[in-house]
Amino acid sequence: MFIECLGASREVGRSAFLVHTDKNVMLDYGIKLFDESGRATVPLETPIKPDFEVLSHAHMDHSGCLPMLYRNGNIRWYSTPPTKDICQVLWQDSMKIMGPETPYTPSQYKKSLKYWSPLFYNQAMHTGDTKVKLLDAGHIAGSAMVEIEHREKVLLYTGDFKCENTHMHKGAKFQKDVDVLVMETTYAKKEHPPRKQAEMQLMKEIHSTVEDGGNVLLPSFSLGRTQELIALIRQYDRDVPVYVDGMGREMTNIYLRHSRYIRDPDRFRKDVRSVLMVQSIPDKRMATRKPSVIISTAGMMNGGPVLSYLFNLNSRSRLIFTGYCVEDTNGWKLQNKGYITKDGQDLSVDLPVDYIDLSAHAGRADLLEFIKCASPRKIVLVHGDKPEEFAQELKEKGYDAAAPLPGERVML
């Protein structure tokens, strides 16, 4: 067995790993949207043709290049049903935004959808001497850890995962008896604050701002974060006006269609009915004419309706980020420099800006606990800015840990 690391190696973005057993299994095939060059980057090429693809979840850094696999071949790809439906929306949006720079053609996109097959949590798929199983990753709807068993050896690819319960999802379970652990390290050096504490801080700022006559603008990822914010706010307050704009509306409908993949579907349906899904210009105006909470894409403020709301807020309003913003995106600039860039111009923003950590990734303590429970013979650390530092730390604890470079082959 070996793993070819085609992306997300000492970087976040373009996750792609080819696992060789008696079959060649491609795990994820993502895109890196915010490269230093300003251009999107794709996974590295490999001379090995995959026998099939298994997609952990729909976020673009894991799924965004999957249609490229249909340039010269026809392979089957597997995921949970919500992952496929979400990918279809995201890929269509990507083609519209990127235009001729999209790394695949419309025909490849259409072809990829024909070769999808569903794989449900805890359902084993056997092919040759290889068995594949998906486990709930607790990250977004349909997200999965991928377990590959070959000749009584087990490789576990975590994808993105979270062990703590959130309002939308139950946390991923710690796994035991793993031979090879391929694990994300997004927060290997950082611990998240206690979840309850972060939620209380968010609601305190919402209430104080609304009571003062302002709006709370929550730049939000359409997938996962928008739905979590709806559920979170309604857990604490059923009456504060909440408006939802952008692609988050469509993603929320997908969540409701695949209700078995969320923690409390009946409650979430009630939560969604209690908020206003913005459909028109009058709806947008109404959102800022009275004190309210506005959940709008894009989460990093590089496009989307969030920018139109920004310049229509009154002076008693505030912005609250709840997710990570890549350096040099508008969200990062606003938090660190106090301005955004729109149509080539730098525009200052004279409103309070806060960050409250509601991450959907495992923090440092859970990463260490996951490793302890899995007790792997080998650890391959991916999807992080400096996983080599975490690898060194684990080596000092007695683990066989590696943080491969892009293009490196790890022998197992």
C-alpha positions in Angstrom: 0.0 0.0 0.0 1.0 3.6 -0.6 -0.5 7.1 -0.8 0.2 9.6 -3.5 -0.3 13.1 -2.1 -1.6 15.3 -5.0 -2.7 18.2 -2.9 -3.5 19.5 0.6 0.0 18.6 1.7 1.5 21.3 3.9 -1.3 23.5 2.6 -5.1 23.9 2.9 -6.9 23.4 -0.4 -7.0 21.0 -3.4 -7.3 17.9 -1.2 -6.5 14.8 -3.4 -5.0 11.5 -2.3 -4.6 8.4 -4.3 -4.5 5.2 -2.1 -3.1 2.1 -3.7 -4.2 -1.3 -2.5 -5.2 -3.9 -5.0 -7.3 -1.0 -6.3 -6.4 2.7 -6.9 -8.7 4.7 -4.8 -8.9 8.5 -5.2 -9.9 10.3 -2.1 -11.3 13.8 -2.8 -10.3 16.0 -5.7 -10.5 19.6 -4.7 -9.5 23.1 -5.8 -7.5 25.7 -4.1 -9.3 29.0 -4.7 -7.0 31.5 -2.9 -3.5 30.7 -4.1 -0.7 33.2 -3.7 -0.8 33.8 -7.4 -4.5 34.8 -7.2 -5.4 31.9 -9.5 -7.1 28.7 -8.6 -4.8 25.7 -8.4 -5.7 22.1 -9.1 -4.4 18.7 -7.8 -1.1 17.4 -9.2 -1.1 14.9 -12.0 -0.4 11.2 -11.5 0.3 8.5 -14.1 -1.8 6.1 -12.1 -5.4 5.9 -13.3 -7.9 5.7 -10.3 -10.3 2.8 -10.3 -12.9 4.9 -8.5 -13.2 8.1 -6.4 -14.6 8.5 -2.9 -15.6 12.0 -1.9 -15.6 12.9 1.8 -17.7 16.0 1.5 -18.8 18.8 -0.8 -16.7 21.8 0.2 -14.8 23.0 -2.9 -11.4 22.5 -1.5 -12.3 18.7 -1.4 -14.7 18.4 -4.4 -14.1 21.4 -6.7 -12.0 19.5 -9.4 -13.8 16.2 -9.4 -15.3 16.7 -12.9 -11.7 16.9 -14.2 -11.5 13.2 -13.7 -13.8 12.8 -16.7 -11.4 14.4 -19.2 -10.1 11.0 -20.4 -12.1 8.3 -18.6 -15.2 7.1 -17.0 -14.9 6.1 -13.3 -17.5 5.7 -10.7 -17.5 8.1 -7.8 -19.1 7.6 -4.4 -20.5 9.9 -1.7 -23.5 10.4 0.6 -26.6 11.7 -1.2 -26.5 15.3 0.2 -22.8 15.6 -0.8 -23.8 14.9 -4.5 -26.7 17.4 -4.4 -24.6 20.1 -2.8 -21.7 19.5 -5.3 -24.1 19.9 -8.2 -25.0 23.4 -6.9 -21.4 24.4 -6.1 -20.0 23.2 -9.4 -22.6 25.1 -11.4 -21.9 28.2 -9.4 -18.1 27.7 -9.9 -18.5 27.5 -13.7 -20.6 30.7 -13.7 -18.0 32.6 -11.6 -14.8 31.3 -13.1 -16.0 31.2 -16.7 -13.2 30.1 -19.0 -10.8 29.5 -16.1 -13.0 26.7 -14.8 -10.7 23.6 -14.7 -13.3 21.4 -16.4 -15.8 21.8 -19.2 -19.7 21.7 -19.0 -19.6 18.3 -20.7 -17.2 16.9 -18.1 -19.5 18.3 -15.4 -22.6 16.6 -16.9 -20.6 13.4 -17.4 -19.5 13.3 -13.8 -23.1 13.4 -12.5 -23.9 10.3 -14.5 -21.2 8.3 -12.8 -22.2 9.0 -9.2 -23.3 6.2 -6.9 -24.6 6.7 -3.3 -22.8 5.3 -0.4 -24.4 5.6 3.0 -22.9 5.8 6.5 -21.6 2.5 7.8 -22.4 0.7 4.5 -19.5 -1.4 3.3 -18.6 -1.4 -0.4 -16.4 -4.4 -1.5 -14.3 -4.3 -4.6 -11.5 -6.9 -5.0 -9.6 -7.2 -1.7 -10.6 -3.7 -0.7 -13.5 -2.6 1.5 -14.6 1.0 1.7 -16.9 2.4 4.4 -18.1 6.0 5.2 -18.4 7.2 8.8 -20.1 10.4 9.9 -17.6 13.2 10.2 -19.8 15.7 12.0 -18.6 18.6 9.8 -21.4 19.4 7.4 -24.4 17.5 6.0 -23.2 14.3 4.5 -19.6 14.7 5.4 -17.7 11.5 5.9 -14.5 9.9 7.1 -13.4 7.2 4.7 -12.3 3.8 6.1 -10.4 1.6 3.7 -9.7 -2.0 4.7 -7.2 -4.1 2.7 -6.0 -7.5 3.9 -7.0 -6.8 7.5 -5.2 -3.5 7.5 -7.2 -0.3 8.1 -6.6 3.1 6.7 -8.8 6.0 7.9 -8.9 9.3 6.0 -10.7 11.8 8.2 -11.4 14.5 5.6 -12.6 17.5 7.6 -14.2 16.4 10.9 -15.5 17.7 14.2 -15.9 15.6 17.4 -18.0 18.1 19.4 -21.8 18.2 18.9 -23.1 21.3 17.2 -26.7 22.4 16.7 -26.9 20.8 13.2 -24.8 17.7 13.7 -23.6 15.1 16.1 -19.9 15.0 16.5 -17.7 12.4 14.8 -16.9 9.3 17.0 -13.4 8.5 18.0 -12.2 5.4 16.1 -10.1 2.5 17.4 -7.7 0.0 15.8 -6.5 2.1 12.9 -3.3 1.1 11.2 -2.8 4.2 9.0 -4.4 7.6 10.0 -4.6 10.3 7.3 -5.8 13.3 9.3 -6.5 16.9 8.8 -4.5 19.4 10.9 -6.3 22.7 10.3 -6.2 23.5 14.0 -3.3 21.4 15.2 -1.8 24.4 16.9 -5.0 26.1 18.1 -7.7 25.2 20.6 -11.3 26.4 20.1 -12.9 28.3 22.9 -15.7 26.4 24.8 -18.6 26.2 22.4 -21.2 27.4 24.9 -19.1 30.4 25.7 -18.8 31.4 22.1 -22.5 31.0 21.5 -23.4 33.1 24.6 -21.0 35.8 23.4 -22.6 35.8 19.9 -26.1 36.2 21.4 -25.0 38.9 23.8 -23.7 41.0 20.9 -26.8 40.3 18.8 -29.1 41.4 21.6 -27.1 44.5 22.5 -26.9 45.6 18.9 -30.5 45.0 18.0 -31.7 46.7 21.2 -29.6 49.7 20.3 -31.3 49.9 16.9 -28.6 48.4 14.7 -28.3 45.4 12.5 -25.9 42.4 13.0 -24.4 41.4 9.7 -23.0 37.8 9.8 -20.9 37.1 6.7 -21.4 33.4 6.3 -20.5 30.4 4.3 -23.6 29.2 2.4 -22.8 25.5 3.2 -22.9 24.5 6.9 -22.4 27.9 8.6 -25.6 29.5 7.4 -27.6 26.5 8.7 -25.7 26.4 12.0 -26.4 30.1 12.6 -30.1 29.7 12.0 -30.3 26.9 14.4 -28.1 28.5 17.0 -29.9 31.9 17.1 -33.3 30.2 17.3 -32.1 28.0 20.1 -31.7 31.1 22.2 -34.2 33.6 20.7 -37.3 32.8 18.7 -38.3 36.4 18.1 -35.3 38.4 16.9 -35.8 39.1 13.1 -33.4 37.0 11.0 -32.9 37.4 7.3 -31.0 34.9 5.1 -29.6 35.9 1.8 -27.4 34.3 -0.9 -26.7 30.7 -1.7 -27.4 29.7 1.9 -31.1 29.6 0.9 -30.5 26.8 -1.6 -28.2 24.9 0.7 -30.8 25.1 3.5 -33.3 23.5 1.2 -30.9 20.7 0.5 -30.4 20.2 4.2 -34.1 19.9 4.6 -34.4 17.4 1.8 -31.8 15.2 3.4 -33.1 15.5 6.9 -31.6 12.2 8.1 -28.2 13.9 7.9 -28.9 16.6 10.5 -29.3 16.3 14.2 -32.8 17.5 14.9 -34.7 17.8 11.6 -38.1 18.7 13.1 -36.6 21.6 15.1 -34.6 22.8 12.2 -37.7 22.9 10.0 -39.4 25.2 12.6 -36.3 27.3 12.7 -36.2 27.8 9.0 -39.9 28.7 8.9 -39.2 31.4 11.5 -36.6 33.3 9.4 -37.1 35.3 6.2 -35.4 34.0 3.1 -34.6 37.1 1.1 -36.0 36.8 -2.4 -36.3 40.4 -3.7 -35.0 43.9 -3.5 -37.9 44.9 -1.1 -36.8 42.0 1.2 -33.2 43.4 1.2 -34.4 46.9 2.1 -36.7 45.6 4.8 -33.7 43.8 6.4 -31.8 47.0 7.1 -34.8 49.3 7.8 -35.3 47.8 11.2 -33.1 46.1 13.8 -32.3 42.6 12.7 -29.8 39.8 12.1 -28.7 39.3 8.5 -27.0 36.0 7.5 -25.5 36.5 4.1 -22.9 35.0 1.7 -20.1 35.2 1.1 -18.3 34.2 4.3 -15.0 35.8 3.3 -16.8 38.8 1.7 -15.3 38.2 -1.7 -18.5 38.8 -3.6 -22.1 37.8 -2.8 -24.9 40.0 -1.4 -23.1 40.6 1.9 -21.3 43.6 0.3 -24.6 45.3 -0.6 -25.7 45.0 3.0 -22.4 46.3 4.3 -22.9 49.8 2.9 -26.6 50.0 3.9 -26.1 49.4 7.7 -26.7 52.3 10.1 -24.0 53.5 12.5 -25.3 51.4 15.4 -24.7 48.1 13.5 -21.8 45.6 13.7 -20.2 42.8 11.7 -19.5 39.4 13.3 -17.3 36.8 11.6 -17.8 33.2 12.8 -15.5 31.5 10.3 -11.9 31.6 9.0 -11.0 34.2 6.4 -8.0 33.5 4.1 -5.4 36.3 4.0 -6.1 39.1 1.6 -9.8 38.3 1.2 -12.1 41.1 2.1 -13.0 39.4 5.4 -9.4 39.2 6.4 -8.7 42.9 5.3 -11.7 44.1 7.3 -10.7 42.3 10.5 -7.0 43.2 10.2 -6.9 46.5 8.3 -10.4 48.0 8.6 -11.2 48.2 4.9 -12.4 46.1 1.9 -11.6 46.3 -1.8 -14.5 46.6 -4.2 -14.2 47.3 -7.9 -10.5 48.0 -7.5 -11.0 50.6 -4.7 -10.1 50.3 -1.0 -13.2 51.4 1.0 -12.9 51.9 4.8 -15.6 50.5 7.0 -16.4 52.5 10.2 -18.3 49.8 12.1 -17.3 47.4 14.9 -16.0 44.1 13.6 -15.7 41.0 15.8 -14.7 37.4 15.4 -16.3 34.6 17.3 -15.0 31.1 16.7 -17.7 28.6 15.6 -15.4 26.4 13.6 -16.7 23.1 12.2 -13.2 21.5 12.5 -11.7 19.6 15.4 -9.5 21.6 17.7 -6.1 20.6 18.9 -7.3 18.6 22.0 -9.7 16.5 19.9 -7.0 15.9 17.3 -4.7 14.5 20.0 -7.5 12.5 21.6 -8.4 11.1 18.2 -4.8 9.9 17.6 -4.7 8.4 21.1 -7.9 6.4 20.5 -7.0 5.3 17.0 -3.5 4.3 18.1 -2.2 4.1 14.5 1.0 2.6 13.4 1.5 5.5 11.0 0.1 9.0 10.8 0.0 11.1 7.7 -0.8 14.7 8.5 -2.5 16.8 5.8 -4.7 19.9 5.3 -2.8 22.3 7.4 -0.4 25.3 7.2 2.5 23.7 9.1 1.7 20.0 9.7 5.4 19.3 9.7 5.6 21.0 13.1 2.8 18.8 14.4 4.5 15.7 13.0 7.6 16.5 14.9 5.6 16.9 18.1 4.0 13.5 17.6 7.4 11.9 16.8 8.6 13.1 20.2 5.6 11.3 21.7 6.6 8.1 20.0 4.4 8.1 16.9 5.5 7.4 13.4 4.2 10.7 11.9 4.8 12.3 8.5 3.8 15.5 6.8 4.3 14.8 3.1 5.1 17.4 0.5 3.0 17.8 -2.6 3.7 15.0 -5.0 5.3 12.8 -2.4 4.5 9.1 -2.2 4.1 7.7 1.3 4.8 4.0 1.5 2.7 2.1 4.1 
